[in-house]
Amino acid sequence: MSTNGRLLNYINGQWMESGAGAFLDVKNPATAQVMAQVPLSPAEEVHLAAEAGVKAFKHWRRVPAVERVQHLYKFKRLLEEHRDELSRLITNECGKTYAESQAEMQRAIENVEVACGIPSLMQGFNNEDIARGIDEHCFRQPLGVVAAITPFNFPGMVPLWFLPYAVATGNCFILKPSEKVPMTMQRIFQLLEQSGFPPGVVQVVNGAKEAVDAILDHPDIRAVSFVGSTPVARYIYERAARAGKRVQAQGGAKNPVVIMPDADMDMTTRIVADSAFGCAGQRCLAASVGITVGEARNIFVEQLADAAASRKVGYGLDEGVEMGPVITAESKARIEKLIALGEQEGAQVLVDGRNKKVKGYEDGNFVFPTILDHVPPKSEIARTEIFGPVFSLMHAETIEEAIALVNDRSYGNMACIFTSSGAAARQFRYEVNTGNVGINVGVAAPMAFFPFSGWRESFFGDLHAQGMHGVEFYTETKVVVERWPKEWSRKF
């Protein structure tokens, strides 16, 4: 996977050294140890991959769907066989706990499994006799060469939101993984290579902005998938759409959870703590704002503070660790600066996770669980995606007031409610302006056969990742209207 510690690109079925003029260190966020160097590949290497994809597509699109998915079946088996190895790799380059990495790989494998059903999922439809003697058919056909630009927080799962559906439907796929966590995909692409995909069908080009812009501008890349922050998602969407491409761009989030007085407080506290502080808060479905309703405030705040203060933080491969570090030293500094901003804006720091060390890992990027109480709803901290283990608390008197607080934000990724009232749950799911809704669930992550349905500034595009949305995104419909008069047949 590397030459002298420098990671390689996988282009046209070959592992290749990049001609990049610059490389970045890939560091273990818990130890600060340099594990590898990733090339910032130039645009020319994206162009090379696109050309290889165009060439491969001419053959790959003609391979029957039942044959295409045989490669995915083998790939799924290899992922299962190497799940422990991949989970350890994710923990070392991303920082999450081993259990969290295991769960991530399970979700990744589930997407491959769903895509194996493509012979049924991409079926078209037809009608006989739309007029006398005339039939009409609708077929789904692949687009050609497609690409994905993926984030650091789920280096194994998010690329597999896209790749299996793209190749199963007959497209050729280029991945630009996050330059912060490129090692997981290097290993997974070795498994893809073993799965027997023809050269040019699956490719990986490492890099940063130059590689991204080359993907967005290349005329032969028909569609782009992205997951990351909202400012970058908007940039991806605008530039790729201007070039005539299909785009699905998942942006940021500020996910609220509403706690009703009739909720099971012990269960709610445990689930919300796992949602807020799991993966060190570095996931787009992390609970980041808690809104208590009425008397719920009296119990929930104290219990959550105890859960946050007692959470074991450390290196994700060590036994008993419940939360790892954030991805970089820069991220740690930014998160701690935002905590200070919240304090300046009037929030009370109920549990403070700043300026703490983990014994044996003093150079790690650790921010401990933090709770800000009485966060002003109109403050900057209430509207900024922190992307760290920081949970903000607000308080309302009625469910209507709580729903108004949920909807008074630009993001729309997820909202959750904890209650024993079916009426309150129905009112909540009906009225909140988010694409993913949880009822007594802290992380409303859709299964692989459902779309990951962000709204508003959490998503730019029409068709989301996963399931039938993925199939529709990577195919275009062709309608055929045909007539075969009998008198024509008699001539031959």
Solvent accessible surface area in square Angstrom, and as a share of the most:
residue,aa,sasa,rsa
1,M,72,0.32
2,S,55,0.35
3,T,49,0.29
4,N,149,0.76
5,G,36,0.34
6,R,107,0.39
7,L,6,0.03
8,L,19,0.10
9,N,1,0.01
10,Y,10,0.04
11,I,2,0.01
12,N,71,0.36
13,G,16,0.16
14,Q,117,0.52
15,W,60,0.21
16,M,67,0.30
17,E,121,0.54
18,S,18,0.11
19,G,65,0.62
20,A,13,0.10
21,G,87,0.84
22,A,51,0.40
23,F,43,0.18
24,L,76,0.38
25,D,68,0.35
26,V,1,0.00
27,K,105,0.45
28,N,6,0.03
29,P,1,0.01
30,A,1,0.01
31,T,44,0.25
32,A,42,0.33
33,Q,113,0.50
34,V,71,0.41
35,M,51,0.23
36,A,8,0.06
37,Q,56,0.25
38,V,0,0.00
39,P,0,0.00
40,L,48,0.24
41,S,0,0.00
42,P,30,0.19
43,A,21,0.16
44,E,114,0.51
45,E,23,0.10
46,V,0,0.00
47,H,70,0.31
48,L,76,0.38
49,A,0,0.00
50,A,0,0.00
51,E,104,0.46
52,A,11,0.09
53,G,0,0.00
54,V,51,0.29
55,K,153,0.65
56,A,13,0.10
57,F,32,0.13
58,K,134,0.57
59,H,114,0.51
60,W,2,0.01
61,R,85,0.31
62,R,174,0.64
63,V,18,0.10
64,P,67,0.42
65,A,22,0.17
66,V,89,0.51
67,E,94,0.42
68,R,12,0.04
69,V,4,0.02
70,Q,102,0.45
71,H,43,0.19
72,L,0,0.00
73,Y,103,0.39
74,K,78,0.33
75,F,0,0.00
76,K,37,0.16
77,R,123,0.45
78,L,18,0.09
79,L,0,0.00
80,E,82,0.37
81,E,114,0.51
82,H,46,0.20
83,R,65,0.24
84,D,82,0.43
85,E,70,0.32
86,L,0,0.00
87,S,0,0.00
88,R,123,0.45
89,L,28,0.14
90,I,0,0.00
91,T,1,0.00
92,N,34,0.18
93,E,0,0.00
94,C,3,0.02
95,G,2,0.02
96,K,7,0.03
97,T,7,0.04
98,Y,64,0.24
99,A,73,0.56
100,E,32,0.14
101,S,0,0.00
102,Q,34,0.15
103,A,58,0.45
104,E,4,0.02
105,M,0,0.00
106,Q,68,0.30
107,R,69,0.25
108,A,0,0.00
109,I,6,0.03
110,E,29,0.13
111,N,1,0.01
112,V,0,0.00
113,E,94,0.42
114,V,26,0.15
115,A,0,0.00
116,C,8,0.05
117,G,32,0.31
118,I,0,0.00
119,P,44,0.28
120,S,76,0.49
121,L,49,0.25
122,M,24,0.11
123,Q,125,0.56
124,G,37,0.36
125,F,141,0.59
126,N,94,0.48
127,N,95,0.49
128,E,137,0.62
129,D,95,0.49
130,I,83,0.42
131,A,51,0.40
132,R,227,0.83
133,G,49,0.47
134,I,25,0.13
135,D,40,0.21
136,E,54,0.24
137,H,41,0.18
138,C,10,0.06
139,F,98,0.41
140,R,54,0.20
141,Q,48,0.21
142,P,15,0.10
143,L,8,0.04
144,G,5,0.05
145,V,3,0.02
146,V,0,0.00
147,A,0,0.00
148,A,0,0.00
149,I,8,0.04
150,T,7,0.04
151,P,18,0.11
152,F,30,0.12
153,N,8,0.04
154,F,26,0.11
155,P,4,0.03
156,G,0,0.00
157,M,21,0.09
158,V,3,0.02
159,P,1,0.01
160,L,0,0.00
161,W,7,0.03
162,F,4,0.02
163,L,0,0.00
164,P,0,0.00
165,Y,0,0.00
166,A,0,0.00
167,V,1,0.00
168,A,1,0.00
169,T,0,0.00
170,G,0,0.00
171,N,0,0.00
172,C,0,0.00
173,F,0,0.00
174,I,1,0.00
175,L,0,0.00
176,K,7,0.03
177,P,4,0.03
178,S,11,0.07
179,E,43,0.19
180,K,87,0.37
181,V,2,0.01
182,P,1,0.00
183,M,24,0.11
184,T,0,0.00
185,M,1,0.00
186,Q,1,0.00
187,R,36,0.13
188,I,0,0.00
189,F,0,0.00
190,Q,47,0.21
191,L,0,0.00
192,L,0,0.00
193,E,71,0.32
194,Q,88,0.39
195,S,4,0.02
196,G,41,0.39
197,F,16,0.07
198,P,37,0.24
199,P,83,0.52
200,G,1,0.01
201,V,0,0.00
202,V,3,0.02
203,Q,0,0.00
204,V,1,0.00
205,V,0,0.00
206,N,1,0.01
207,G,0,0.00
208,A,28,0.21
209,K,125,0.53
210,E,97,0.43
211,A,0,0.00
212,V,17,0.10
213,D,22,0.11
214,A,7,0.06
215,I,0,0.00
216,L,0,0.00
217,D,68,0.35
218,H,19,0.09
219,P,114,0.72
220,D,61,0.32
221,I,1,0.01
222,R,93,0.34
223,A,0,0.00
224,V,0,0.00
225,S,0,0.00
226,F,12,0.05
227,V,9,0.05
228,G,23,0.22
229,S,47,0.30
230,T,7,0.04
231,P,91,0.58
232,V,67,0.39
233,A,0,0.00
234,R,82,0.30
235,Y,73,0.28
236,I,1,0.00
237,Y,79,0.30
238,E,91,0.41
239,R,61,0.22
240,A,0,0.00
241,A,45,0.35
242,R,183,0.67
243,A,53,0.41
244,G,68,0.66
245,K,17,0.07
246,R,82,0.30
247,V,12,0.07
248,Q,4,0.02
249,A,0,0.00
250,Q,10,0.04
251,G,1,0.01
252,G,1,0.01
253,A,5,0.04
254,K,4,0.02
255,N,3,0.01
256,P,1,0.01
257,V,0,0.00
258,V,0,0.00
259,I,0,0.00
260,M,22,0.10
261,P,64,0.40
262,D,64,0.33
263,A,11,0.09
264,D,82,0.42
265,M,21,0.09
266,D,98,0.51
267,M,58,0.26
268,T,0,0.00
269,T,10,0.06
270,R,141,0.51
271,I,42,0.21
272,V,0,0.00
273,A,2,0.02
274,D,65,0.34
275,S,1,0.01
276,A,3,0.02
277,F,0,0.00
278,G,4,0.04
279,C,8,0.05
280,A,1,0.01
281,G,3,0.03
282,Q,8,0.03
283,R,41,0.15
284,C,17,0.10
285,L,8,0.04
286,A,8,0.06
287,A,2,0.01
288,S,21,0.13
289,V,0,0.00
290,G,0,0.00
291,I,0,0.00
292,T,0,0.00
293,V,5,0.03
294,G,26,0.25
295,E,128,0.58
296,A,1,0.01
297,R,98,0.36
298,N,106,0.54
299,I,88,0.44
300,F,0,0.00
301,V,19,0.11
302,E,118,0.53
303,Q,55,0.25
304,L,0,0.00
305,A,16,0.13
306,D,89,0.46
307,A,27,0.21
308,A,2,0.01
309,A,75,0.58
310,S,85,0.55
311,R,36,0.13
312,K,105,0.45
313,V,14,0.08
314,G,3,0.02
315,Y,34,0.13
316,G,4,0.04
317,L,50,0.25
318,D,59,0.31
319,E,164,0.73
320,G,50,0.48
321,V,19,0.11
322,E,79,0.35
323,M,0,0.00
324,G,1,0.01
325,P,1,0.01
326,V,0,0.00
327,I,9,0.04
328,T,33,0.19
329,A,62,0.48
330,E,130,0.58
331,S,16,0.11
332,K,35,0.15
333,A,63,0.49
334,R,95,0.35
335,I,0,0.00
336,E,29,0.13
337,K,152,0.65
338,L,21,0.11
339,I,0,0.00
340,A,30,0.23
341,L,44,0.22
342,G,0,0.00
343,E,85,0.38
344,Q,144,0.64
345,E,56,0.25
346,G,52,0.50
347,A,6,0.05
348,Q,91,0.41
349,V,34,0.20
350,L,60,0.30
351,V,21,0.12
352,D,55,0.28
353,G,0,0.00
354,R,44,0.16
355,N,128,0.66
356,K,83,0.35
357,K,129,0.55
358,V,17,0.10
359,K,189,0.80
360,G,56,0.54
361,Y,50,0.19
362,E,85,0.38
363,D,109,0.56
364,G,6,0.06
365,N,17,0.09
366,F,2,0.01
367,V,0,0.00
368,F,40,0.17
369,P,4,0.02
370,T,0,0.00
371,I,0,0.00
372,L,0,0.00
373,D,9,0.05
374,H,82,0.37
375,V,3,0.02
376,P,43,0.27
377,P,57,0.36
378,K,148,0.63
379,S,12,0.08
380,E,98,0.44
381,I,0,0.00
382,A,1,0.01
383,R,87,0.32
384,T,38,0.22
385,E,38,0.17
386,I,8,0.04
387,F,44,0.18
388,G,7,0.07
389,P,0,0.00
390,V,4,0.02
391,F,0,0.00
392,S,0,0.00
393,L,0,0.00
394,M,6,0.03
395,H,39,0.17
396,A,3,0.02
397,E,130,0.58
398,T,66,0.38
399,I,18,0.09
400,E,100,0.45
401,E,75,0.34
402,A,0,0.00
403,I,8,0.04
404,A,61,0.47
405,L,27,0.14
406,V,1,0.00
407,N,34,0.17
408,D,54,0.28
409,R,18,0.07
410,S,52,0.34
411,Y,29,0.11
412,G,1,0.01
413,N,2,0.01
414,M,1,0.00
415,A,0,0.00
416,C,0,0.00
417,I,0,0.00
418,F,0,0.00
419,T,7,0.04
420,S,89,0.57
421,S,36,0.23
422,G,59,0.56
423,A,82,0.63
424,A,12,0.09
425,A,14,0.11
426,R,134,0.49
427,Q,48,0.21
428,F,0,0.00
429,R,132,0.48
430,Y,157,0.60
431,E,76,0.34
432,V,7,0.04
433,N,58,0.30
434,T,8,0.05
435,G,20,0.19
436,N,8,0.04
437,V,49,0.28
438,G,3,0.02
439,I,60,0.30
440,N,51,0.26
441,V,69,0.40
442,G,4,0.03
443,V,45,0.26
444,A,16,0.12
445,A,34,0.26
446,P,22,0.14
447,M,75,0.34
448,A,2,0.02
449,F,119,0.50
450,F,118,0.49
451,P,38,0.24
452,F,7,0.03
453,S,22,0.14
454,G,1,0.01
455,W,117,0.41
456,R,97,0.35
457,E,62,0.28
458,S,0,0.00
459,F,20,0.08
460,F,30,0.13
461,G,26,0.25
462,D,124,0.64
463,L,45,0.22
464,H,15,0.07
465,A,10,0.07
466,Q,6,0.03
467,G,2,0.02
468,M,76,0.34
469,H,49,0.22
470,G,1,0.01
471,V,0,0.00
472,E,51,0.23
473,F,5,0.02
474,Y,2,0.01
475,T,1,0.01
476,E,62,0.28
477,T,76,0.44
478,K,100,0.43
479,V,87,0.50
480,V,48,0.27
481,V,87,0.50
482,E,55,0.25
483,R,138,0.50
484,W,191,0.67
485,P,25,0.16
486,K,154,0.65
487,E,94,0.42
488,W,138,0.48
489,S,72,0.47
490,R,181,0.66
491,K,150,0.64
492,F,212,0.88
